[in-house]
Structure formats: C-alpha cells, structure tokens
Amino acid sequence: MKIDLIGAPVDSGKKSKGCLMGPDAYRTANLARALRNLGHEVKDLGNLCPDQIEKPDCANPAVHSLAETIGWTKTLARVGEDAIRGGRLPVFMGGDHSLSLGSVTGVAAATDRPQFVLWLDAHSDFHTLLTTESGNLHGTPLAYITGRDGFDGFPEVMNPVPEKNVCIIGLRSVDGAEREFLEDSDIRYHDMREIDENGISVLLRRFLNDISEVNGVLHVSLDVDFLDPAVAPAVGTTVPGGATVREGHLCMEMIHDSGLMTSLDLVELNPFLDERGRTAQVMVDLAASALGRRVFDRPTRAYLS
C-alpha cells in the first residue's frame, strides 16, 4: 500500500496549546518505520501550513482562531483529495481534531463510493459555529462534514457524509445541546456503557458489515481521548473511563481485516502532556495495527526511567 504521512500541526481548534508538536512526536516514535516494516511504501510529506485568508465575520463571539481554522480546512481538504485520487492512503498526523474539518471533506470529495466515518472519541464534536459555547472548533467537525448549517466562511462541503454513515464509539462526555442534536440525527453513537454491556467488537462489526454491504470506503478518526487517560495521558481533554489498549488494538485489527479503511486521522496528541512519549507510542502502535500489524509481531516496549 502507498501511504502519505501528512503533518498537520493544527493548534487553532482550542485555546490550550501543544498539539502543533504532534506530527513530530509521531515521527520521533517511528511511525514511518513501523509502517514500512509492514511492507508499505511510505512517503512523509512534511508539515503543512494553512492557507492564508481574511478573518470572516461570525455571529458567535466565543469562536476563536476562525480564519486559521478555515485556512487549515482548505489546505487539508486539498491534500487529502489529491492523495485519494492518486491511489494513496493519507494518514493525517495532528494536530487537534479540527483538522478533520478538512481531512474528511477532502477524502470524501475524491471518492465515487459511499463514504463512511468511524469517530473514535470521548466527545461527539457535533457543534456548529453558532452552537458552540466554548468557541473551540475541534468540537465541530462532525457537524460540518455531514452538511449541517452554521459554517459561514468555510468551504462548501461538496460531498457531505450522510449521518447514517457516521459511527461514534467511545462517548463519555457530551453536553446537553449536543445530546439533543445527536438524538435528532441519524448518526450511530455508542457510549462506554454500551461497550461494557455488549463488547466493542459487536458494535464495530455491525458498522463494518454495513459498509461492506454497499461497497463503501472508511475514514477512521482516532482521538487520543478515545483511550483511557491512564494509558494515554497526552491529551488536553482527558475523560476517565475510556477504552483500554486491548480494546483499541482490537478495533484497529478489525478495521484492517475489513479492508475498508482508505484514510486515517491521528488527533489531539499533545506531547507537552506526555510521559516519556508513551502516548505517542501507543498511537503509533494502534496505527500499525490498523495497517496490518498483528499481536504476535508487536514489539515489547521498555519505558526506562
């Protein structure tokens, strides 16, 4: 497989800073080597820069860094679309989750098959510019990519992902407004109680089977806070009670077995909050599982004090 590593040092989607160091942390944790060892052809495109645009007006005064986020959306959409049209699998190394405003719309614009999105996250990220109280745009991608109104100034979404083609797994922090939006939508969403009661494999398998039945393609967006902060502390939005490393690898291996994944986000890694690089390494290992590494050839890690 031909894989493009796309450095997306996006740090505009929230007020707390540090995610701009994420792409280089993945490089330090040897993401490219891990994927090459699986037989893939890997090209690192380096770190991108956002398009420069004038600051648009926004009716919500809480929204911040709007122009920069729109610039990143345009850049990443363009690069993602180019990768898919060129027969390559883009891996977007973030960067906060607002990068998915561009990554998903870009890859979706390049396919003539049904586009699906798997959102592995503690949060639903289903706000618009008008509904967000925090003004943090990393909480808006799912609303944008599914074509909801309320994104004046952003590029038009040329191929919105149908809500029924989106599945969120790992929810455990959803505000009241987002809860109402989700309940009124066709998005599939599963919180940690459902995972505990049913097992994560059952929930994921249903979604993967539905994609396969219609010959769809899958974009996977993996947020660090999908995992429990005890095993992945390097994220500014920690929520206790997340997925275990075992559950994470099970998801990734099932995704690889399905043969459906055509693009991948690795988001919200903040190396400033990490412990000797452990979160970056876990994310690299999960990416490797999604791209073919099995449990019997996963290396043992030695974390030295």
C-alpha positions in Angstrom: 0.0 0.0 0.0 1.2 3.6 -0.7 0.8 5.7 2.3 1.2 9.5 2.7 2.1 10.8 6.1 0.7 14.3 6.3 1.9 16.6 9.1 -1.0 18.7 10.3 0.3 20.8 13.2 -3.1 22.3 13.8 -3.4 24.1 17.1 -6.2 26.5 16.3 -9.2 24.4 17.3 -8.9 25.1 21.0 -7.5 27.6 23.4 -5.0 25.3 25.1 -1.8 24.8 23.0 0.6 21.9 22.4 -1.0 19.8 19.6 1.2 21.5 17.0 4.0 19.3 18.3 2.0 16.2 17.5 3.3 15.4 14.0 7.0 15.5 15.1 6.2 13.3 18.1 4.8 10.6 15.7 8.0 10.9 13.7 10.1 10.5 16.8 8.0 7.4 17.7 9.0 6.0 14.3 5.5 5.8 12.7 7.1 5.7 9.2 9.4 2.9 10.1 6.6 0.9 11.7 4.5 1.1 8.5 7.5 0.3 6.3 8.2 -2.7 8.3 4.7 -3.9 7.4 5.7 -3.7 3.7 4.0 -0.4 2.9 5.5 2.3 0.7 5.6 5.4 3.0 6.2 9.0 1.9 6.3 11.8 4.6 5.0 15.0 3.1 6.3 17.1 6.0 4.4 19.6 8.0 1.8 21.6 6.0 0.8 25.3 6.6 -2.7 26.7 6.4 -4.0 28.8 3.6 -4.0 32.5 4.4 -7.5 34.0 4.4 -9.1 37.1 5.7 -11.0 36.8 9.0 -14.7 36.3 8.3 -17.5 37.7 10.4 -19.0 35.3 13.0 -22.2 35.8 14.9 -20.8 33.8 17.9 -18.3 36.0 19.7 -16.9 32.9 21.6 -15.4 31.4 18.4 -11.7 32.0 18.1 -9.0 31.4 15.5 -11.7 31.1 12.9 -9.6 32.3 9.9 -6.7 30.0 10.8 -9.0 27.0 11.1 -10.7 27.7 7.8 -7.2 28.0 6.2 -6.3 24.6 7.6 -9.6 23.2 6.3 -8.8 24.3 2.8 -5.2 23.0 2.9 -6.0 19.6 4.3 -9.0 19.0 2.1 -6.9 19.7 -1.0 -4.1 17.4 0.1 -6.5 14.7 1.2 -8.3 14.8 -2.1 -5.1 14.6 -4.0 -3.9 11.6 -2.0 -7.1 9.6 -2.7 -7.2 10.5 -6.4 -3.6 9.4 -6.6 -4.4 5.9 -5.1 -2.6 6.6 -1.8 -3.8 6.3 1.8 -3.4 9.5 3.7 -2.5 9.5 7.4 -3.1 12.9 8.9 -0.8 13.4 11.9 -2.3 16.0 14.1 -2.9 18.4 15.4 -6.2 19.0 17.2 -9.4 17.4 15.9 -10.4 20.5 13.9 -8.1 19.1 11.3 -10.9 16.6 10.4 -12.9 19.5 9.0 -10.5 19.3 6.1 -9.3 15.7 6.1 -12.8 14.2 5.9 -14.2 16.6 3.3 -11.2 16.2 1.2 -11.2 12.4 1.0 -15.0 12.3 0.6 -14.8 14.6 -2.3 -12.4 12.3 -4.1 -14.5 9.1 -4.0 -17.4 7.8 -6.0 -18.2 5.2 -3.5 -20.3 5.7 -0.3 -18.1 7.4 2.3 -18.3 6.3 5.9 -16.6 7.7 9.0 -15.7 6.0 12.2 -15.2 8.5 15.0 -13.3 7.0 18.0 -13.6 9.7 20.6 -14.9 10.6 24.0 -16.8 13.5 22.5 -19.3 13.8 19.7 -17.9 17.0 18.1 -21.3 17.9 16.7 -21.5 21.6 17.4 -21.6 24.4 14.7 -20.1 27.8 14.8 -23.4 29.1 16.2 -24.0 26.5 18.9 -20.5 26.1 20.5 -20.3 27.8 23.8 -16.6 27.3 24.3 -15.7 28.6 20.8 -13.4 25.6 20.4 -13.7 24.4 16.8 -12.2 21.0 17.5 -15.8 20.3 18.7 -17.4 20.9 15.3 -16.1 18.5 12.6 -18.9 16.0 12.5 -21.5 18.8 12.1 -19.5 20.2 9.2 -18.7 17.0 7.3 -22.4 15.9 7.5 -23.5 19.2 6.0 -25.2 21.0 8.9 -25.8 24.7 8.5 -23.9 27.2 10.6 -20.5 27.2 9.0 -20.4 30.6 7.2 -16.9 31.3 5.8 -15.9 27.6 5.4 -15.6 26.0 2.0 -18.8 24.4 0.7 -18.9 20.7 1.6 -19.1 19.1 -1.9 -19.9 15.6 -0.8 -21.3 15.6 2.7 -21.2 12.3 4.6 -24.7 11.1 5.3 -25.4 11.0 9.0 -26.3 7.3 8.9 -22.8 6.6 7.5 -21.1 8.0 10.7 -20.5 5.9 13.8 -19.1 7.3 17.1 -17.6 4.8 19.5 -16.3 5.7 23.0 -18.6 8.6 24.0 -18.5 9.7 27.6 -18.6 13.5 27.6 -21.5 15.0 25.7 -23.1 18.3 26.6 -26.8 18.9 26.7 -27.1 20.7 23.3 -25.0 18.0 21.5 -27.1 15.3 23.1 -30.3 16.8 21.6 -28.5 17.2 18.2 -27.4 13.5 18.2 -30.8 12.2 19.3 -32.4 14.1 16.4 -29.8 12.8 13.9 -29.2 9.5 12.1 -25.7 9.2 13.5 -24.9 6.0 15.2 -23.3 6.6 18.6 -22.1 4.2 21.3 -21.0 5.3 24.8 -18.8 3.3 27.2 -21.8 1.7 28.9 -22.8 0.1 25.6 -19.2 -1.1 25.1 -19.2 -2.6 28.6 -22.5 -4.3 28.1 -22.1 -5.6 24.5 -18.3 -5.6 23.8 -16.6 -3.2 21.4 -16.3 -5.8 18.7 -20.0 -6.3 18.4 -20.7 -2.6 17.9 -17.8 -2.2 15.4 -18.6 -5.3 13.4 -22.2 -4.1 12.7 -20.8 -0.9 11.3 -18.1 -2.6 9.2 -20.6 -5.1 7.8 -22.9 -2.3 6.7 -20.0 -0.5 4.9 -19.0 -3.8 3.2 -22.6 -4.4 2.0 -22.7 -1.2 0.0 -19.0 -1.3 -1.2 -18.2 1.8 0.9 -14.9 3.3 2.0 -14.0 4.2 5.5 -12.2 7.2 7.1 -11.1 6.5 10.7 -10.6 9.4 13.0 -8.7 8.3 16.2 -8.7 10.8 19.0 -6.2 10.2 21.9 -9.1 10.7 24.3 -10.8 7.6 23.0 -8.4 5.8 25.2 -8.4 6.0 29.0 -6.0 8.7 30.2 -4.3 6.2 32.4 -2.7 4.7 29.3 -2.8 7.8 27.1 -2.3 10.9 29.2 -1.1 13.3 26.5 -4.4 15.0 25.7 -5.9 18.2 26.9 -9.4 16.8 27.1 -8.9 13.8 29.4 -12.1 11.9 30.4 -11.7 8.9 32.8 -13.2 5.6 31.8 -12.0 5.3 28.2 -11.1 2.4 26.1 -8.3 0.1 27.1 -5.2 -0.5 24.9 -6.6 -4.0 24.3 -9.9 -2.6 23.0 -8.0 -0.1 20.9 -5.9 -2.8 19.2 -9.0 -5.0 18.7 -10.7 -2.1 16.9 -7.7 -1.4 14.7 -7.1 -5.1 13.8 -10.8 -5.5 12.9 -10.5 -2.4 10.7 -7.5 -3.9 8.9 -9.2 -7.2 8.5 -12.2 -5.5 6.9 -10.0 -4.0 4.1 -12.3 -0.9 4.2 -10.1 1.9 5.6 -8.8 4.4 3.0 -7.8 7.3 5.3 -6.8 7.9 8.9 -6.6 10.8 11.4 -4.4 10.7 14.5 -5.5 13.6 16.5 -5.3 15.5 19.8 -1.8 14.3 20.8 -0.2 17.0 23.0 3.4 15.9 23.6 3.8 18.6 26.3 1.5 16.5 28.4 3.0 13.1 27.7 5.1 10.8 29.9 8.3 9.8 28.2 6.5 9.5 24.9 4.2 6.7 26.0 1.0 8.2 24.4 2.7 8.8 21.0 4.0 5.2 21.0 0.5 3.8 21.8 -0.9 5.8 18.9 1.8 4.6 16.6 1.1 1.0 17.6 -2.6 1.5 17.0 -2.0 3.0 13.6 0.3 0.0 12.8 -2.5 -2.4 13.9 -4.9 -0.7 11.5 -2.4 -1.2 8.7 -1.6 -4.8 9.2 0.4 -5.5 12.4 -0.9 -8.4 14.4 -0.4 -9.1 18.1 2.2 -11.8 17.5 4.6 -9.3 15.9 4.0 -6.3 18.1 7.3 -5.3 19.8 7.7 -5.1 23.5 8.3 -1.6 24.8 10.8 -0.8 27.5 10.0 2.5 29.2 13.2 3.5 31.0 13.2 6.0 33.9 
